[in-house]
Amino acid sequence: MTETRKPKLLIVTTTFPRWPDDPGPAPFVFLLARSLLPAFDVTVLAPHAPGAAREEEMEGVRVKRFRYGPDRLEPLTDGAGIRSHLRRGLLPKLAAPMLILAEVLALRRELAAGDYDGVNAHWLVPSGLLAALLGGRKPLLVTAHAADYDLLRALPGGKAIVRAIARRGAIVAVSRRLQDGIRAMAPAARVVLQPMGVDTARFGFSAEARRTWRERLGIGDDGVVLFAGKLSAKKGVAVLLAALATMEPRPRLVIAGAGEERAALETRARELGIAERVTFLGAVANRELAGVYSAADAVAAPSVRDPAGETEGMPVVILEALAAGRPVVATTLCSAPAELVGRGVMEVEPGDASALAQALKAALAGAAPVDLAAVAAFDLARVAERYGRILRGEP
């Protein structure tokens, strides 16, 4: 009997983990790629980063990384965010066109040699636009996350770019805000609302992990609020610190993540007189993150609009926390799925430290029980099934 060949899927992205269990860039793209393996033979094309392999296999996903310069001239792919890098100085601005040119050449070469049956590009620009221009007639699905949409909305030619992508394929928006915004820019586009998803089994609550992490952190019986994510301005951690300073009794705050804002946030915690109640863990490997969620009593996602106008898409940490049974207090800018608001998610307005503090108090007191059945609808396996249907042109 002849074995049926799996369709070959190329995932193209400018942000991807640099090595297995990398806590930095876009682990959600890798997790989606891995969840698509039952239905597709998956290859990821991504930029190289210093220390990363040019080619490797990560849990069954074939990864190919293209160079866009020598190591010291590849500053854009460490997970801090390309737009964030571009605001820092001259070198990132010089590297950006080299990255785009290298992606054009690598994508053209891979499409010509790979005999792919479909393409999934992450972020509308540059990967979505390049896949639309170079992908020929191959089925195309472009995933919009947030920074890409915010950038195109501000550019004079942004609407034309979105329409060009939409003429070639479907667009997945990870939040309702993005879906509505993209439809306004390209009314004829097929825009599907679909958050990235979570491995609900992997992030399920563990009493053993809770004990281990609370002992490691010296937490005892204190109430614990967790923030997990990149320490950048749009994450709103400064507002979270201000909220913590007003709370009595004051819970412990555990911050799991790295980024350019860390030093300023540590200084702010000292200024507010709460430094002894705040623990900065730094970057946490993905394999350990589930245990950190179990150690918490509530999770904060205090996202704001940063000075450049950039916002969140739909932070995957919301789904990860809910999968662990931890209630989440998020701002309306997080665009948490409507099905989960009131079923484990409480929403407040961005930048309102007082409202954030009150909601966290309520969550710690048990006012936001998590509906695990509702969370199951966002399991990665179901998300992957939907991606497959879209790529096959099904409703």
C-alpha positions in Angstrom: 0.0 0.0 0.0 1.4 3.4 -0.9 1.6 5.8 2.0 -0.2 9.1 1.4 2.2 12.1 1.3 1.4 14.8 3.9 1.0 18.2 2.3 4.1 20.4 2.7 3.6 23.7 4.6 6.1 26.5 4.7 5.9 28.8 7.7 7.8 32.1 7.1 8.4 34.5 9.9 10.8 37.2 11.0 10.6 36.2 14.6 11.2 32.6 15.8 13.0 30.8 18.8 16.7 30.8 18.3 17.1 27.3 19.7 15.0 24.7 21.5 13.2 26.1 24.6 14.4 29.7 23.8 12.5 31.9 26.2 12.9 34.9 23.9 11.4 35.3 20.4 7.8 34.2 19.5 7.6 30.7 21.1 3.9 30.7 20.0 5.0 30.4 16.3 7.0 27.3 17.1 4.2 25.8 19.2 1.7 26.4 16.3 4.2 24.8 13.8 4.6 21.8 16.1 0.8 21.4 16.5 0.4 21.4 12.7 2.6 18.3 12.3 -0.2 15.7 12.4 -1.6 17.2 9.2 1.4 18.8 7.5 5.1 18.3 6.8 6.2 21.6 8.3 9.3 23.7 7.4 9.9 27.1 9.1 11.9 29.8 7.3 13.2 32.4 9.7 16.2 34.8 10.1 19.4 33.7 11.7 20.4 35.0 15.1 23.8 34.9 16.8 24.3 31.4 18.3 21.5 29.8 16.4 21.9 26.8 14.0 21.5 27.5 10.3 19.4 24.3 10.0 17.9 22.0 12.6 14.9 20.0 13.6 13.0 21.1 16.6 10.5 18.4 17.8 9.7 17.3 14.3 9.7 20.9 12.8 12.3 21.5 10.1 13.9 24.9 10.7 15.9 26.9 8.1 17.5 30.2 9.1 18.8 32.7 6.5 21.7 35.0 7.2 21.3 38.7 6.8 24.8 39.7 7.9 27.7 38.6 10.2 26.7 38.0 13.8 27.4 41.5 15.0 25.2 42.9 12.2 22.3 40.6 13.0 20.8 42.7 15.9 17.1 42.4 15.0 16.3 38.8 15.8 16.9 38.4 19.6 13.2 38.6 20.5 13.1 42.3 21.7 11.0 43.2 18.6 12.1 44.7 15.3 10.2 47.9 15.9 11.8 48.3 19.3 15.3 47.8 17.8 14.6 50.3 15.1 14.0 53.0 17.8 17.4 52.3 19.4 20.0 53.5 16.9 21.7 53.4 13.5 22.8 49.8 13.3 19.3 48.3 13.5 18.1 50.8 10.8 21.0 49.7 8.5 20.2 46.0 9.2 16.5 46.2 8.5 16.8 46.5 4.7 19.4 43.7 4.7 17.0 41.5 6.6 14.2 42.2 4.0 16.5 41.6 1.1 17.8 38.4 2.6 14.2 37.2 3.3 13.3 37.9 -0.3 16.1 35.8 -1.7 15.7 33.0 0.9 11.9 32.8 0.4 12.2 32.8 -3.4 14.8 30.0 -3.2 12.8 27.9 -0.8 9.6 28.2 -2.7 11.3 27.2 -5.9 13.0 24.2 -4.4 10.6 23.0 -1.7 7.5 21.9 -3.7 5.2 23.4 -1.0 1.5 23.0 -0.9 0.8 26.1 1.1 2.4 29.0 3.0 1.6 30.5 6.4 3.3 33.8 7.0 3.5 35.5 10.4 3.1 39.3 10.6 1.6 41.2 7.7 5.0 42.8 7.0 7.5 41.9 5.8 6.7 38.2 5.6 3.0 38.4 4.7 3.6 40.8 1.9 6.6 38.9 0.6 4.7 35.6 0.6 1.9 37.3 -1.3 4.2 38.7 -3.9 6.5 35.6 -4.3 4.1 32.7 -3.5 2.5 32.3 -6.9 -0.8 30.5 -6.7 0.0 28.5 -3.6 -2.6 28.7 -0.8 -1.6 31.5 1.5 -2.6 32.3 5.1 -1.1 35.3 6.8 -1.3 35.7 10.6 -1.6 39.3 11.9 -0.4 39.8 15.5 -0.6 43.5 16.3 2.7 45.4 15.8 2.4 44.8 12.0 -1.2 46.1 11.9 -0.3 49.2 14.0 2.6 49.9 11.7 0.5 49.6 8.5 -2.3 51.7 10.0 0.1 54.5 10.5 1.8 54.3 7.0 0.4 56.2 4.0 0.5 53.0 1.9 -0.5 50.6 4.7 -4.1 50.1 3.4 -2.8 49.2 -0.1 -0.4 46.6 1.4 -3.2 44.9 3.4 -5.4 44.8 0.3 -2.5 43.3 -1.7 -2.1 40.6 0.9 -5.9 40.0 1.1 -6.1 39.5 -2.7 -3.8 36.5 -2.5 -5.0 34.7 0.6 -6.8 34.6 3.9 -5.7 36.6 7.0 -5.9 35.3 10.6 -6.3 38.0 13.2 -5.4 37.1 16.7 -7.9 39.5 18.3 -11.3 41.1 17.5 -9.6 44.5 17.4 -7.3 43.4 14.6 -10.1 41.6 12.8 -12.2 44.8 12.8 -9.3 47.0 11.8 -8.1 44.9 8.9 -11.7 44.6 7.6 -11.9 48.4 7.7 -8.7 48.6 5.7 -9.6 45.8 3.2 -13.4 45.3 3.2 -13.1 42.4 0.7 -10.6 40.5 2.8 -11.3 37.1 4.3 -10.3 37.8 7.9 -10.7 35.0 10.4 -10.6 35.6 14.2 -8.3 33.0 15.8 -6.0 33.5 18.8 -2.8 31.6 18.7 -3.8 28.9 21.2 -2.3 27.1 24.2 -1.2 23.6 25.0 -3.7 23.0 27.7 -2.2 19.7 28.9 1.3 21.2 29.2 0.1 24.3 31.2 -2.4 22.4 33.4 -2.1 23.1 37.2 0.5 21.1 39.1 0.4 21.0 42.9 4.0 19.7 43.0 5.2 22.5 40.7 3.4 25.0 42.9 5.2 23.8 46.0 8.6 23.7 44.3 8.4 27.2 42.9 7.0 28.8 46.0 9.8 27.2 48.1 12.3 28.3 45.5 11.0 31.9 45.6 10.5 31.9 49.4 6.9 32.9 49.0 5.3 30.8 51.8 1.6 31.4 52.1 1.6 34.9 50.5 -0.8 35.8 47.7 1.1 35.9 44.5 0.5 38.0 41.4 2.4 36.9 38.3 3.4 38.9 35.2 4.9 36.9 32.4 6.2 38.5 29.2 8.7 40.8 27.6 9.6 43.8 29.6 8.7 46.5 27.1 6.7 49.7 27.5 3.5 48.3 25.9 3.3 45.5 28.5 2.3 48.1 31.2 4.4 46.7 34.0 5.0 50.2 35.4 1.2 50.5 35.9 1.3 47.1 37.6 3.9 48.3 40.1 1.9 51.4 40.8 -1.2 49.2 41.5 0.8 46.9 43.8 1.9 49.9 45.8 -1.7 50.7 46.7 -2.8 47.2 47.7 -3.3 46.1 51.3 -2.6 43.5 52.3 0.2 43.6 49.6 0.7 40.4 47.6 4.0 39.3 46.2 4.6 40.2 42.6 6.7 37.8 40.5 7.9 39.1 37.1 9.0 36.4 34.6 10.6 38.0 31.6 13.5 40.0 30.3 13.7 43.2 28.2 14.9 46.7 27.9 12.6 48.1 30.6 14.0 45.9 33.4 16.4 48.4 35.0 13.8 51.2 34.9 11.2 48.9 36.5 13.6 47.8 39.3 14.3 51.5 40.0 10.6 52.2 40.0 9.9 49.4 42.5 12.5 50.9 44.9 11.0 54.4 44.5 7.5 53.1 45.4 8.9 51.3 48.4 7.8 47.8 47.2 11.1 46.3 46.1 11.0 43.7 48.8 7.7 42.4 47.5 8.8 42.2 43.8 10.8 39.3 42.4 12.4 39.7 38.9 13.0 36.2 37.6 14.4 37.2 34.3 13.7 35.1 31.2 12.1 31.7 32.1 12.5 28.7 29.8 9.2 27.6 28.3 9.5 24.2 29.9 9.5 25.8 33.3 6.9 28.5 32.7 3.9 26.2 33.4 5.3 25.6 36.9 5.5 29.4 37.5 1.9 29.8 36.6 0.9 27.1 39.1 2.8 29.0 41.8 0.7 32.1 41.2 -2.7 33.0 42.5 -3.6 35.5 39.8 -1.9 36.7 36.6 -1.8 40.3 35.4 -1.7 41.4 31.7 -1.6 45.2 32.2 -1.0 46.1 28.5 -1.0 49.8 27.4 -0.3 51.7 24.2 3.4 52.6 24.1 4.8 56.0 23.1 5.1 54.8 19.5 1.5 53.7 19.3 2.2 50.0 19.5 -0.2 47.7 21.4 -0.7 44.0 22.1 -2.4 41.5 19.8 -3.8 38.9 22.2 -1.1 37.9 24.7 -0.8 34.1 24.8 0.0 34.4 28.5 -3.7 34.9 29.1 -4.5 31.5 27.7 -1.5 29.9 29.4 -2.6 31.2 32.8 -6.2 30.1 32.3 -5.0 26.6 31.3 -3.3 26.5 34.7 -6.5 27.6 36.4 -5.2 31.0 37.3 -7.5 34.0 37.0 -6.3 36.8 34.8 -6.7 40.6 35.1 -6.1 42.1 31.7 -6.7 45.5 30.1 -9.1 46.0 27.3 -6.1 46.5 24.9 -5.2 42.8 25.4 -8.3 41.8 23.4 -9.0 38.7 25.5 -11.5 36.4 23.7 -15.0 37.5 24.6 -15.9 33.9 25.5 -13.4 34.0 28.4 -14.3 37.4 29.9 -16.2 36.6 33.0 -15.0 33.0 32.9 -11.5 33.6 34.4 -10.7 37.0 32.8 -11.4 40.3 34.4 -10.9 43.5 32.2 -9.9 47.0 33.2 -9.1 50.1 31.2 -5.4 50.4 30.3 -3.2 52.7 32.5 -5.7 52.8 35.4 -3.6 51.6 38.4 -6.4 51.9 40.8 -8.8 49.8 38.8 -6.0 47.2 38.2 -5.4 47.0 42.0 -9.1 46.5 42.8 -9.5 43.8 40.1 -6.4 42.0 41.4 -7.7 42.1 44.9 -11.0 40.5 43.7 -9.1 37.9 41.7 -7.0 37.0 44.6 -10.1 36.7 46.7 -11.6 34.1 44.3 -14.0 36.4 42.4 -12.9 35.2 39.0 -13.1 31.4 38.9 -11.7 29.9 35.7 -14.0 27.9 33.4 -11.5 25.3 32.1 -14.1 24.0 29.6 -14.2 27.4 27.9 -10.4 27.5 27.8 -10.3 24.1 26.1 -11.8 25.7 23.0 -8.4 27.5 22.5 -6.3 24.3 22.7 -3.5 24.3 20.1 -4.8 21.1 18.5 -8.1 22.9 17.7 -6.3 26.0 16.5 -4.1 23.8 14.2 -7.2 22.1 12.8 -8.7 25.5 11.9 -5.5 26.6 10.2 -5.6 23.4 8.2 -9.2 24.0 7.1 -8.4 27.6 6.0 -5.3 26.5 4.0 -7.5 23.9 2.3 -10.0 26.6 1.4 -12.7 25.2 3.7 -15.2 27.4 5.6 
